[in-house]
């Protein structure tokens, strides 16, 4: 069972009173549905903690993107059976809803669009669905959880004056019979063979209703998932190593920069060009010899394009002015 609350934007971190009334939820639902509207800062609280809320949200999106019962129900049943409820630990379960959903989709929902499911779960649509669920919960007026409705009618009728709650609660174990009876009434067909396995009356429920349900043990599934996870991690490591190796090979094929280490022939030619250029314009006095050496030293540095030209120009201007002199 879930309730919805909204954080007051004017008072960050202050949570308003829990929204339990339809008249409070409908305006929020309208705001979510408005074109271009920003989703309000909603916070959903569930009876059994954040894990239950995450499961509710995930299953709501699952039914939204795959409304066909034959599509969503096998995945939902898988998520429900593998999820660790409050107080449960592996191997009685596998993990939280977000941890088991991918495996359930792989095993039972290969035709469901995972991208669309993620978009719903991580976007504003999930808030809209959760509020719709909240409104439906308010309408159902549950007396406890879980609370079942079949075709809009409560499975259990709780007398207004109360009664033996244990006896009333036990009626919920007749859910299978109720559904089978409705199937026969609506279709005129014989009940499916599986209906015979359901309790038909209180006596068949037994003293311990839960004794009919086998205790799950997911040890083999967990081991299989761990092995697959290790294989995926190993494959990922190999891919990274291959990319690194390809990058190194590509780097070796790139010709060295003219100023890089190993291009001594190119550097020597450049030095001679600069020296001849300086000799032609400056002569061989000591000052100009020093300038020539500095120009050659600058040429050997790996610098930003244009930097050597600027430095050389400053040096020349400190000695002489040469109109129309361009350094290339």
N, C-alpha and C positions, 0 to 999 in steps of 0.2 A: 504494500500500500504506500502511495506517495502523496506528499503535499508539496505545494509550490509557494515560494516566497520571492519577493522582489526587493533588491537593494535600492535604497533611495539615492539617486545620482547626486543630490545636493549634500548628502551626508555619507561620504564614501566609507564603506565598512560597516554601516549601520543597517541592520536587516529589519525590515518592516514586519508587522504582524503576519503570521502565516495566512496565506490566501486560501480559505476553505469554502468560499461561497461562489456560486455560479456568477453572480452579478459582478464579482471582482475579477473573475477570470476571463469573461467574455471580452471586455475592452482590450485586454492584453492580447488575446487571440486575434482580434481585429487588427491590432497594431502590427502583429507579426505578418498578417496577410496583406497589409497595405503595400502597394508598389513603392519601392525606394525607401521604405521605413527602416530605421535602425532597430534591431532587436533589443528589447528592454533587458536590463541586467537581472536575469532570473536565476534562482538557485533552487534546485529540487532536492528535497529531503525524503528519504525512504526509511521504512520501519527497520529494515535490516542493514542499513548503512549504504555507503557509496557504491559498493559492488552491486547491490540490488538495483540502484538507480541506473548504473551503467548497463546492466542487463535489460532493464525496461526500455531504455533508450535504443539500444542495439536492436532489440526485437521489434520495436515500433518501426524503425527504419527498414528492417528486413521485410515486414509486411507491407510497407509503403512502396518499396521498389520492386517487390515480387508478390503482388497481391493474390496470385493463384495459390490456393491451399496446398496443392501438390508440390509447389515449389518451396514455399517458405516453411511449412510445418516440419519436414525432416530436418532442416537446419536448426529450427527453433528447438525441437526435441533434443537434438544433439547438444546445443548450447546449454540447455537446462540440465541435462544429465551430466555433462562434464564440468560445469561450473561449481566452484567451491562455495557452498552457502556459508552463512555465518557459523563459525566454529569448526568447519570441516577442513581437513588437510589431505593432500595426496597420500596414498593412492586411492582414497575413497572418492577423489575428484581430481581434476587436472589443473585448474587455475581459474582466474577471473575471466569474465565474458570476453574482454578484449584479447585475452591470451588464447582462448579456445576457438574463437570464431573462424579464424583462417583455416584451421584444421577441419572444422565442420563444413565450411564452404567447399573445401577440397574433396571431402568424403561424400557430401550429400547435396551440394549446391553449385556444381560446376557451371550451370547455365545462368547463375545469378551474377549480375554485373557488380563486381567488387568495387570498382571506381565509383559507381553511383551510390553504393551503400556507404562508402567512406564519406562522400560528399554530404550525404544526409546526416550521418552521425556527427561530423565535425562542423556542420553549418547550422544556420538558423532554423532549418526545417525540423530538426529534432526537437527544438523547443515547442514548436507548434504542435507536433504530435504528442509530446508529453502533456501539454495543457489539455488537448482533446481527451487523452486518457484520464486526466484528473477530473474533467467534467463528467465523463462516463462513470467514474468511480463514485462521484457525488450522487449521480442519478441512481446508481444501483443500491446505495445505502447499505453497504456491507456491515454485517454484524461482527464478523471476524475475518481473518485471512487464513488460508485462501477462501474466496467466496466465488461461487460459480453461478453463472446464468446460462440458460439454454433457451435460445430464441427469445431473449429479452425477459425471461421469467426466472426468478430465483429458484435454484435447485432445492433449497431448503426453506420451508416456511416456518419462521420463528413466531410462535404465538405472542400476541401483545402482552399477555399476562406472564410471559416467561415460561419456564419449564425446565426439564432436565437437560442442561446444556450438552452434557456428554452424549446423551441419546440423540439429540438433534444434530450434533456435529457428526455423528457416525453416519447419518444419512448421506453425507457427501461421498461416502465410499460406494454409493449406488449410482454414481454419475454415469458409469458405462452403461448400465441397464437403462437409464433414462434416455440416453442418446440413441441406443438401439431401438427402444420403443418408439421414439419420435421418427426414426428412419422408416420403420415399418408402417407407421401411421401416414406418413407423407408420401411414400413411394408405392405402397401396396405390395412391396416385395418382401421376401423372406429375410430375416435378419442375417447378416454375414456370420460366418462360422465363428469368428473371434468373439462374438457377443456371448457365446456360451461360457467363456472363461471368466466373465464378470460375476460378482456376487449378485444374486437375485433378490435377497432379502437380508434383514438384519442378522439372522442366524448364520448365514453363509459368510458374513463379514468376519466372524470369529471374535474371540475375546481380545486378541491383539490385532487390530486392523493392519498394522504395518508388517506383520509377519508374512503377508502375501508378496511383499516386495523384496527382491533379492538385494543383498548388500553389494554395491558395485566395487570393483577392484580394477583400477586403470593402470596397474603396474606395467603390463605389456605395452599398452598404448604410450605411456610416458617414456618407456625405454625406446620405443620406435621413434617418437618425436625427438628425443635427445640425439639419437643416431642420425636422423635427417638433419637436425640442426648442425651437428658436427660436420656432416658432409657439405652442407651449404657454406659453412665457415671456411672449410678447406678449399672448396671451389673458389670462393671469394678471394682467399689468399693467393691461389694460383693465378687468378686473373690479374690481381694487383702486381704480382711479380712479373707476369708477361708484359703488362703495360709499361712497367719500369724498364724492363729489358729492351722493349721496342723503342722507348724514349732514348735510352742510352745509345742504341744502334743508330738512330736517326741523328743524334747529336754528333756522332763520329763522322757521319757522311757530310756534315755541313762544312764547307770550306772555311778555313780560319780567317779571321778579320785581318785586314792588311796590317793592323797595329798589334795583332796578337803575338804571343810568344811563338817563335819558330819561323816568323816571316822576316828573317834577317836580310834576305836579298832585297825585298821590297823596301825595308827601312833604309838600307844602304843607298839605294837609288834615290829615295826621297831626300836623304841627307845631302847627297851630291847636288841634287836640284836646288835645294835651299842654299847650299854654300855657293854655287855658281851664281844664283840670283843675287845673293848678298854681295859677292865680289864685284859683280857688274855695276851695282849701284853705289856701294859704300867704299870700296877700296879695301886696304889691309891694315889699317891702323889698329892699335890695341882696343880702342873702344868698339870699333865695328867687328873685330874678331870676337869680342865678348858677346855682342849682340847676335852674331851668327851662331855661336854655340848655344845661346839661350833659345833661339828659334828652333834649332835641331832638337834640343831637349824637350821643348814643348810638343814638337811633332811626334815624339815617341810616347807621349802620354795618351791614354784612352780618355778622351774628354767629350763633352757634349758638343755636337756640331756647331761651329761658329765661335767656340770658346777660344781656341788657339788664335783665330783671326783677331778677336777683340784684344787679347793680351798682347799680340804682336804689334797691333796698331798703337796700343798705349806706349809700348816700349819705343817704337820708332818716333812717335810724337815727342817723347822725352829728349830725343837727340836732335832730330831735324824735321822739317816739314817738307813732304814730297807731294805736291799737288798731283791729283789724278792717279795716285799709286794704289793699285788694287791687289790684295793678297788672295791667292786662290788655294 
